[in-house]
Amino acid sequence: MSNSSSVSEFLLLAFAETRELQLLHFALFLGIYLAALLGNGLIVSAVACHHRLHTPMYFFLLNLALLDLGCISTTLPKAMANVLWDNRVITYQGCAAQVFLFVFLIASEFYLLTVMAYDRYVAICKPLHYGSLVGSRACAQMAAAAWGSGFLNAVLHTASTFSLPLCQGNVLEQFFCEIPQILKLSCSHAYLREDGFIAFSFCLGVGCFVFILVSYVQILRAVLRMPSEQGRHKAFSTCLPHLAVVSLFVSTIMFAYLKPPSFSSPSLDIAVSFLYSTLPPIVNPVIYSMRNQELKDALRKLFEYIFLRNYDVPLHSEFLRETGK
């Protein structure tokens, strides 16, 4: 990071000038952050505590919730602190760490969503081979591949971005450190290498997205052939919201990183970044919990267990077996 001597800190975007609006933004961010923590924390607790949920689908869901928690914790706490203390400064090292963690978690989440699409494809289209194709070892390997690919992606983009000479000041028109905003500060033609890495990541992302689409086309074809209307409804209610979130996730990231400079404006950049950085951590728990009866039952049992423990109510052996306690 030889460039750190020329720029020691960055200035993030100020949301408002008046103190009342700043506090309003803080309250909004705090509500979003707490909702994401609560939703994803409940999923992690339910899957970890209930043996009935120790299956491949819920294993991947646990990983998704952990990635969502990390992703939103990388951006919003710093934004809330800056709003609360009326400060715009983030250090060079802090900005580099934020870029690395954000790219790592976002890329890992997208690769994990690809793995989850494959898991649903095998479960619905090839149920007889599900145990052999998606066993415990295969699940661990696929999850490790998603996390590892995200890590390598983050190392590549962070090293490339922060090795660039910066000649356009240190003001970022965003509420967190984002690669496209940093590239705007680089010297002329110095950002071409990072643009090449972004193009490579884009091609890889398009490949994953095409795989997800093909998987869901096959899933929908299999669902339409189901004789049971209840089975079709369950499959549709699980798969279609997942596909909608993935589509929103991919489209907003592609727009943020690949849009031409003529389409750039502070309000548009903030709206797009807000959609792909904070919306999935809030929406994913709703989609995967409210539409999943097994997960809702596990959460209900978890609340009952906490209540009974707090009030010293005797615990039944059947309840202990269900919760794995």
C-alpha positions in Angstrom: 0.0 0.0 0.0 2.6 2.5 -1.1 -0.1 5.0 -1.8 -1.0 5.6 1.8 1.7 8.4 2.1 -0.2 10.6 -0.3 -3.7 10.1 1.2 -3.9 9.4 4.9 -7.7 9.5 5.2 -10.9 9.8 3.1 -14.0 11.9 3.6 -17.3 10.0 3.3 -20.6 11.5 2.1 -22.5 13.7 4.5 -26.2 12.8 4.5 -27.5 16.1 5.9 -26.3 19.4 7.2 -28.8 20.0 10.0 -28.6 18.0 13.3 -32.2 17.0 13.2 -31.8 15.2 9.8 -28.6 13.6 11.0 -30.3 12.1 14.0 -33.2 11.0 11.7 -30.6 9.2 9.5 -29.0 7.6 12.5 -32.4 6.3 13.8 -33.1 4.9 10.3 -29.7 3.2 10.1 -30.0 1.9 13.6 -33.5 0.4 12.9 -32.2 -1.3 9.8 -29.1 -2.7 11.5 -31.1 -4.0 14.5 -33.6 -5.7 12.2 -30.8 -7.4 10.3 -29.1 -8.5 13.5 -32.3 -9.8 14.9 -33.5 -11.7 11.8 -30.1 -13.3 10.9 -29.3 -13.9 14.6 -32.5 -15.8 15.1 -31.8 -18.0 12.0 -28.2 -18.8 13.2 -29.5 -19.6 16.7 -32.4 -21.8 15.4 -30.2 -23.8 13.0 -27.4 -24.2 15.5 -29.7 -25.3 18.4 -32.1 -27.7 16.6 -30.8 -31.1 15.4 -33.8 -31.4 13.0 -32.3 -28.4 11.0 -28.9 -30.0 10.7 -29.5 -30.6 6.9 -27.7 -29.3 3.8 -30.4 -26.6 3.1 -30.2 -25.2 6.6 -26.4 -25.5 6.7 -26.2 -23.2 3.7 -28.9 -20.9 5.2 -26.7 -20.6 8.4 -23.7 -19.6 6.2 -25.9 -17.1 4.4 -27.1 -15.5 7.7 -23.5 -15.2 8.9 -22.4 -13.5 5.6 -25.4 -11.1 5.9 -24.5 -10.3 9.5 -20.9 -9.6 8.4 -21.8 -7.6 5.3 -24.2 -5.1 7.1 -21.8 -4.9 10.1 -19.0 -3.7 7.7 -20.8 -0.6 6.5 -23.6 0.6 8.7 -21.8 0.9 12.1 -19.2 3.2 10.7 -21.9 5.2 8.9 -24.0 5.5 12.1 -20.9 6.6 14.1 -20.1 9.3 11.5 -23.7 10.5 11.6 -23.9 10.5 15.4 -20.7 12.3 15.9 -21.1 14.6 12.8 -17.9 13.2 11.3 -17.0 12.2 7.8 -13.5 10.8 8.2 -12.3 7.3 7.7 -8.6 6.4 7.8 -6.8 5.0 4.7 -6.2 1.7 6.5 -9.9 1.7 7.7 -11.1 2.3 4.2 -8.9 -0.5 2.9 -10.2 -2.9 5.6 -13.8 -1.9 4.8 -13.3 -2.6 1.1 -11.6 -5.9 1.7 -14.3 -7.1 4.1 -17.2 -5.9 2.0 -15.9 -7.4 -1.2 -15.1 -10.7 0.6 -18.5 -11.0 2.2 -20.5 -9.8 -0.9 -18.6 -12.1 -3.3 -18.9 -15.1 -0.8 -22.6 -14.5 -0.5 -23.1 -14.5 -4.3 -21.2 -17.7 -4.7 -23.1 -19.2 -1.8 -26.4 -18.3 -3.4 -25.2 -20.2 -6.5 -24.5 -23.2 -4.3 -28.0 -22.9 -2.7 -29.6 -22.9 -6.2 -27.7 -26.1 -6.9 -28.9 -27.6 -3.6 -32.5 -26.8 -4.5 -32.1 -28.2 -8.0 -30.8 -31.5 -6.7 -33.5 -31.7 -4.0 -36.4 -31.1 -6.3 -35.2 -32.4 -9.7 -33.1 -35.4 -8.5 -34.4 -36.3 -5.0 -33.2 -39.9 -5.2 -29.6 -38.8 -5.7 -29.7 -36.0 -3.1 -28.0 -37.9 -0.3 -25.0 -38.8 -2.6 -24.7 -35.5 -4.4 -25.2 -33.2 -1.4 -23.8 -35.1 1.5 -22.2 -33.5 4.6 -18.7 -33.6 3.1 -19.9 -32.1 -0.2 -21.7 -29.3 1.7 -18.6 -28.4 3.7 -16.5 -28.4 0.5 -19.0 -26.2 -1.4 -19.3 -23.7 1.5 -15.6 -23.6 1.8 -15.3 -23.0 -1.9 -17.7 -20.1 -1.7 -15.9 -18.4 1.3 -12.5 -19.1 -0.3 -13.5 -17.7 -3.7 -14.8 -14.5 -1.9 -11.5 -14.2 0.0 -9.4 -14.4 -3.1 -11.7 -12.0 -4.9 -11.3 -9.5 -2.1 -7.5 -9.8 -2.0 -7.3 -9.2 -5.7 -9.6 -6.2 -5.8 -8.3 -4.6 -2.6 -4.6 -4.9 -3.6 -5.3 -3.6 -7.1 -7.5 -0.6 -5.9 -5.2 0.6 -3.2 -2.1 0.4 -5.2 -3.4 3.1 -7.5 -2.1 6.7 -7.3 -4.8 9.1 -6.2 -4.8 12.5 -7.9 -8.4 13.7 -7.5 -8.5 14.5 -3.7 -9.9 12.2 -1.0 -13.7 12.9 -1.0 -15.9 9.8 -1.6 -19.5 10.3 -2.7 -20.7 7.3 -0.8 -21.5 6.4 2.9 -18.9 3.7 2.8 -15.7 2.9 1.0 -16.7 1.5 -2.4 -14.3 0.6 -5.2 -16.0 2.6 -8.0 -15.9 5.8 -5.8 -12.2 5.2 -5.1 -11.4 4.7 -8.8 -12.9 8.2 -9.4 -10.0 9.6 -7.4 -7.3 7.8 -9.3 -5.0 9.3 -11.9 -6.0 9.1 -15.5 -5.6 5.6 -17.0 -4.2 4.3 -13.7 -7.4 2.5 -13.0 -7.4 0.3 -16.2 -5.9 -2.7 -14.4 -8.7 -2.7 -11.7 -11.3 -2.2 -14.5 -9.9 -5.4 -16.0 -10.3 -7.3 -12.7 -13.9 -5.9 -12.4 -14.6 -7.2 -15.9 -13.2 -10.6 -15.0 -15.3 -10.7 -11.9 -18.3 -9.6 -13.9 -17.9 -12.5 -16.4 -17.6 -14.9 -13.5 -20.7 -13.4 -11.9 -22.6 -13.7 -15.1 -21.7 -17.3 -15.3 -22.9 -18.0 -11.8 -26.1 -16.0 -12.5 -26.8 -18.0 -15.7 -26.3 -21.2 -13.7 -28.8 -20.0 -11.1 -31.3 -19.1 -13.8 -30.9 -22.5 -15.5 -31.2 -24.3 -12.2 -34.5 -22.5 -11.4 -35.9 -23.1 -14.9 -35.3 -26.8 -14.3 -36.9 -26.5 -10.9 -40.0 -24.8 -12.2 -40.4 -27.4 -14.9 -40.2 -30.1 -12.2 -42.6 -28.2 -10.0 -45.2 -27.9 -12.7 -45.2 -31.7 -13.1 -45.9 -32.3 -9.4 -49.4 -33.9 -8.9 -49.8 -32.3 -5.5 -51.0 -28.7 -5.5 -49.6 -28.2 -2.0 -46.2 -29.4 -3.1 -46.2 -27.0 -6.0 -47.2 -24.1 -3.7 -44.4 -25.0 -1.3 -41.8 -25.2 -4.0 -42.9 -21.9 -5.6 -43.1 -20.1 -2.3 -39.5 -21.1 -1.5 -37.8 -20.7 -4.9 -39.4 -17.7 -6.5 -38.6 -15.2 -3.6 -35.0 -16.6 -3.6 -34.7 -15.9 -7.3 -36.2 -12.4 -6.9 -33.6 -11.5 -4.2 -30.8 -13.0 -6.3 -31.9 -11.0 -9.3 -32.1 -7.7 -7.3 -28.7 -8.4 -5.7 -27.0 -9.1 -9.0 -28.6 -6.3 -11.0 -27.8 -3.6 -8.4 -24.2 -4.7 -8.1 -23.8 -4.8 -11.9 -25.2 -1.4 -12.2 -23.0 0.0 -9.4 -19.8 -1.3 -10.8 -20.4 -1.2 -14.6 -22.5 1.9 -15.2 -20.9 4.6 -17.3 -19.8 7.8 -15.6 -22.5 9.8 -17.4 -25.1 7.9 -15.3 -23.4 8.6 -12.1 -24.9 11.0 -9.5 -24.6 11.0 -5.6 -28.3 10.2 -5.0 -28.4 7.4 -7.6 -25.1 5.9 -6.3 -26.4 5.9 -2.7 -29.7 4.3 -3.7 -28.1 1.5 -5.7 -25.4 0.8 -3.0 -28.1 0.8 -0.3 -30.1 -1.8 -2.2 -27.3 -4.3 -2.6 -25.5 -3.7 0.7 -28.4 -3.4 3.2 -31.5 -4.9 1.6 -30.5 -8.5 1.3 -29.5 -8.9 5.0 -33.0 -7.7 5.9 -35.0 -9.5 3.3 -33.2 -12.9 3.4 -34.3 -13.7 6.9 -37.9 -12.8 6.1 -38.0 -15.0 2.9 -36.3 -18.0 4.5 -38.1 -17.9 7.9 -41.6 -16.6 7.3 -42.1 -19.0 4.4 -40.5 -22.0 6.1 -42.7 -23.9 8.6 -39.8 -26.0 9.9 -37.7 -22.9 10.7 -40.7 -21.1 12.3 -41.3 -24.2 14.5 -37.7 -24.2 15.5 -37.8 -20.5 16.4 -41.0 -21.1 18.4 -39.3 -23.9 20.4 -36.2 -21.8 20.9 -38.3 -19.0 22.4 -40.2 -21.5 24.6 -36.9 -22.9 25.8 -35.5 -19.5 26.7 -38.8 -18.6 28.5 -38.9 -21.9 30.5 -35.2 -21.6 31.5 -35.7 -18.0 32.7 -38.7 -18.8 34.8 -37.4 -22.1 36.1 -40.2 -24.1 34.5 -39.5 -27.9 34.4 -38.3 -28.9 30.9 -39.9 -32.0 29.3 -37.6 -34.7 27.8 -39.4 -34.5 24.4 -38.7 -30.8 24.2 -35.1 -31.3 25.2 -34.7 -33.9 22.4 -36.2 -31.5 19.8 -33.9 -28.7 20.8 -30.8 -30.9 21.2 -30.3 -29.7 24.7 
